[in-house]
Amino acid sequence: MLPLEGALGPLLPEHPEELVIGIVLFLIIWFVAWKVVVPRFEEMYAERTEEIQGGIEKAEAAQAEADAARDEYRAQLATARDEAARVREDAKAQGAAIIADMRQQAIEESSRLLSNAKAQIDAERATAVTQLRAEVGGLAITLAGRIIGESLDDDARAARTVDRFIADLETQPAGRA
């Protein structure tokens, strides 16, 4: 074992040259670290800071761009909704105009059909009256000839007789006939 009486302790070397060499070497290492290692660390730190700051700025720019795109989308959507509402209103107005036009056409068509039907009825009535005059006239002449007992073949006299008979029928009130 080492004797404790002459020893300087575990921190102090036995030879003072070792202490001087240790201090000099420490200063050299410290100078090299201060001149070479620390600037490189500072440079790496600055680069990393710039990358992180650039990433944050890019993210903020992307967020701002996304917000602008969202606002533009919302504006376009609102415009599209307004346009759709306007188109619906135009379609309703056009539908109402078409319905009104179709009603007017239906009224005109029904009036035309009604006037055609009246004209056709009047024509058929005139034809029926003419046919009835001829038949009633013929029957009246035959009946008058039987009653009188002589033939009424004279066409002019028969026509006058038939016309007088029909005129008398027309002048009589409807309830009395």
Secondary structure, 3 states (H helix, E strand, C coil): CCCCCCCCCCCCCCCHHHHHHHHHHHHHHHHHHHHHHHHHHHHHHHHHHHHHHHHHHHHHHHHHHHHHHHHHHHHHHHHHHHHHHHHHHHHHHHHHHHHHHHHHHHHHHHHHHHHHHHHHHHHHHHHHHHHHHHHHHHHHHHHHHHHHCCCCCCHHHHHHHHHHHHHHHHHCCCCCC
